[in-house]
Amino acid sequence: MRARRPLALAATGLALALTLAACGASSDHGPMTGPSSSAASDQSGRTGDAAFAQLMIAHHQQAIEMADQALSKSTNPDITKLAAAIKQAQGPEIDQMKGWLAAWGEPEQMQGATASDGSMDHSSMDMGGVSSAGMMTEQDMQTLSNATGKDFDRTWLQMMIAHHQGAVSMANEVLMTTSDPQVKDLADSVVAAQMEEISTMQKLLAG
């Protein structure tokens, strides 16, 4: 696993973008009117959409990495079934969001949010006050990699529950600002699917 270092831009990216989206059509002299107001609102909304896609791609990529570990290490059929479902759902969503960013002329990674090797650095994401948006640190991932047997299953469930809760928070944030029906549909899907999976994992953990 490559080391990651905290980055302030990744830590505040989505929260800042969504704040701009919510406030983009106002000024010190009251709300703007006419075409310029609409254009400003559209631009600020797109800024939030792009930040959501950029950070959710990284979030999904880590979920797939965690799912791969479960598929290779867990002997619990309920966990391996869930891990396979996570991969099956989130892989296409990554491709969908990459397509949006290409169409919008936006990079796949938030500007400045890279580690020294040029890879995405998302170890300190903080979106809307949700600490790390459920993202695992390098140390967390190493702990998961070192775990075996029932200890692995318990650790995986605990981490994936937190990871899913972060994704739900991110999706709910963008739903407050987006005007793009595709973004809304995906965010709604993330909330519905991951809340259901959280419930399943909590039951498995309790059992």
N, C-alpha and C positions, 0 to 999 in steps of 0.2 A: 504493500500500500504506500502511496506517495504521501509525503507530509504536506499538511495544509497550514497556512497561517491566516489569522483573522484579517478581514478586510472591512473597513468601515462602509464602503459602498455596498457590498453585498449585505451587510448587516442592516442597512436602512433602505435599501433600494426599493422594495415593493411598497413599504409604508410611505416613503416620500413620493413615489409615483402616484399612489392612490390619493394622497393628500392634494397633490397638484390636480388630479382628475376631479376631485370634489370641489376645488376652489378655483379652477382655471377660468371660469367665466365671470369672476368678480374683480373689483378694484377698490381702491380707497374711496372712490366717489360713488360707490354703489354698483349694482350689476350693469354690465354692458348690454346694449340692445342692438338688434339688427344682425346682419350677416357676420360681422366681425366677432360678435359674441358666440354665435354658433360655431364658427371656425375654431375659436379658442377652445370651446368646450369639446369639440371633436378631437382636437389635437391632444388636449390633456387626458381625455379618455383613452386615446390610443397609447399614450405614454404608460398609463396604468396597465393596459392590456399587454403591452410588450414586456413590461417588468414581470407581470404574472407569468407569461409564457417562458421567459428566460429562466426564472427561478424555479418554476414548476418542472421544467425539463431536468434540471439538476436534481431536484427532489425525487422525481420518478426514477432517474438513473440510479440513485442510491437505493431506492426500494427494490429495483431489479437486482442489484448487487446482493442485497440481503436475501432476496428470494432465491437466488442461485445458491447461496450458502445453505439455505434450508433444504433445497432439492438434493444437494450433495451430501448433507450430514445428518438430517433428521430421519428417524425411522418411524415417526408418528404420521400415519396416513392422512390425518386431518390437517396437519401442518403442511405436508408436501402438497396436498390438494389446494390449500389456500395459497401457497407460494406460487404454484403453477398458474392459478387464476390471476394473481397480481401481475405476473409477467405478461400474461396474455392480454390483460386490459391496459397496462401502462405502456407497453412497447408501442402500440399504435397511437396512443395519445401523445407520446413524445414526437412521433413522426408528424402528427397533425399540427402540433405547436411549432415545430420547425418549419413546416409549410407556411403557417401564418407569418412567422418572422421574416421568411424570405419574401413573401408577398408584400409585407409592409416595409421592406428595405431595412430591416433591423438585424443586428447580429444575434447569433444564437446565445452568446454569453453577454451578460451585462458588462458594459465598458468598465475596465479597471478591476473587475472581479475575477482575477486570475492569479494563480500561484506562480512561483518562480519558473516552473517548467512549462508554463503556458496553459496549463489545465485550469478547469473551473475550480475556484476556491469558494466553497460554500460552508465552511466549517463554522462560521459565526453569523449566519443569516439570522436576522431578527425582523420578522414581518408583523407589523401591527401589534407589537408588544408580546407576541408569542415567541418565547425564547427558542431561538434556533429553528423555529417552525418544524420542530420534530427531527431536524437533521442530526445524524450521528456524527460525533467527532472521530478523528483518526483513532484515538484511544478506544472509543466505543467499538469501532469496527474491529479493532485488534482483539478486544475482549470477546466479541462474538466469534471471531475466527478461532480463538483458543479454546472456547467452550466445547464440551462434548456431551453426548447422551441427553439425559433429562435436563441437565444444567443448560445445554445449548437451547433446547426447546423453550425453557422458561425465559431465558435471556432474549431469545428471538421474539417471542410474543410480547414481552415488555417493551422492547425497542420498537417493534413494528406498530404497536398501539400508539406510542408517542409520535412516531413518524406519521401515521395516518391522521392523528389529531391535528398535527401541524398543517397537513395538506388541506384538511377541512377548513381550518381557520383562514388559510390563504384563499381558498375558493370563495368563502363567504365574504372576504374583503373585496375581491374583485367584482362580486355580484352587486356591491353597493355603488359601483362607479361605471361599469361597462355599459355601452350601448350596442355592442356587437353581439348579434344573436348566436354566433358560433362560440364565442367566448362564454356567453351565458349558458349555453347548452352543455359545454364541457364542464364548467364550474358546478352546475347543478348535478351532473353525472358523478363528478368527484365526490361531492357531498353525500349523495345517496349511496353510492357503492362503498365508499370507505367507512361511512357510519355503520353500514351493515356488517362490514368486515371487522370493525372494531368490536361490535357486539359479539361476533363469533369468537374472536380472539380472547375477549374477556371471559367468556364461558370456558374456553379451553384452558386458560390460565387458572381459573377457579377450580377446574376439575383435576 
